[in-house]
């Protein structure tokens, strides 16, 4: 059996016994992965928050299981990366089967020299438990379990909340409200915001199965397998001998009947064969939509994760997209609350994350269209492509069993200088004082989180950073205090030679590049990335 | 590049006969799948997005002249 989930204690809030509303600078609603990541990111930047959650434990079932490389890098920055690597199941290969045959296999990260792999599989409840622990350890996150927002009223300079607890209600006045309360967001409903998009007429069964099995640690996707004809099946290995299986059921399936454990057991047995013993750990039947809010910022209220946008599960773009929302907004809120940036910096959250959400929705909708053909033509093309793919590599790029989450490039960021795409910085192996290290470990941690990455080589000194900007030197030579680019991968991946420099944001995205760095230009790019008008 | 619109097939009747022969004995679903496989192979051979979009629009207009400015005019998804 599974270990009992952690129970987080409800504490009677002091505000119940005090007159007037409690004032809170920053309130996060929803202690799922997104809300917890945001709270931890803010705390790492010295910003306190109140985090409300109506439950008092972690998620039920594995839910978001595929944590992408970019998400792992974010957790690396927040001090949890190694836990994901130690506990999670690392994978980067996928196999696609059609009928009884393997159609083809793919490798998501064929390149060496990254601290984090393409993906780690891990049950959402483990990640949530670690995030709660890490938030608590900061002393800056006021976690309030079994407290939910019963009513809200927006004000010009904040939001008035009525918070319901087991001991009654109290009022809170939040200067900033961060809605991380999931696909069924009550805050979104509270503001009456339309949440529009496409519904997909299909149903899927998720089963978390406990068994000892010899499948490799790869993502396996079957189209029309003999054990589940006419539908698709997806298999992922998770830690603790748990395997996640998604069965496509079709729109006509009865969701209640399909949850019957005996029925699920029969489906799983058909897949595994009669001799494999297993236990069912969690069962869920779901249908999904691809949709988003028109804007994620509404005055002093921000929507993140599933509360802001929903995607199909194919491609692992829901949880990873939400964590990147938190990564994007955390440093901006901190800069505004610290008085280092104008409030208008926060508008860039919409400018950057709306296109990112659209990219996720586009990719996950296309995957769903391929997996669930809507008409005879779509089915004929899909089956033709699958049949061809077994022998013709030219057809393989068309097989779409999920385009797995990639970080948003933020092509048109208003914070970038010179039209540079605000892509996440690539990682690279380096040596520091002779010891193996990783480049990204040094980005976003010091000072205000901005970093000038200054490249140096024999006879070419690194660019100087203007006052108040942290500098990390990457050198072709072993130099004290510098990161030694011994394999040349940092220079290659940044396409930067000695004497050049790259300005990186606190979320490790690129803000500007300098072929011939000058202090004034670097300072101007730094100011622009903080939302100051030129 | 633009779609070649002058006749280019060296043996039009021969090619047509080949196509019909390939479909012989196939049921409707298999026939559809054959055509789909053929489109995928030829599209890959052409490999030019503008030519493919032009061909798609032209084909769509041939099937439904009134719909020439309709769905097929939008970028393929």
Boltz contact constraints between the chains, C-beta under 6 A:
constraints:
  - contact:
      token1: [A, 380]
      token2: [B, 32]
      max_distance: 6.0
  - contact:
      token1: [A, 380]
      token2: [B, 33]
      max_distance: 6.0
  - contact:
      token1: [A, 380]
      token2: [B, 36]
      max_distance: 6.0
  - contact:
      token1: [A, 381]
      token2: [B, 36]
      max_distance: 6.0
  - contact:
      token1: [A, 383]
      token2: [B, 33]
      max_distance: 6.0
  - contact:
      token1: [A, 384]
      token2: [B, 33]
      max_distance: 6.0
  - contact:
      token1: [A, 384]
      token2: [B, 36]
      max_distance: 6.0
  - contact:
      token1: [A, 384]
      token2: [B, 37]
      max_distance: 6.0
  - contact:
      token1: [A, 385]
      token2: [B, 40]
      max_distance: 6.0
  - contact:
      token1: [A, 388]
      token2: [B, 37]
      max_distance: 6.0
  - contact:
      token1: [A, 394]
      token2: [B, 44]
      max_distance: 6.0
  - contact:
      token1: [A, 395]
      token2: [B, 40]
      max_distance: 6.0
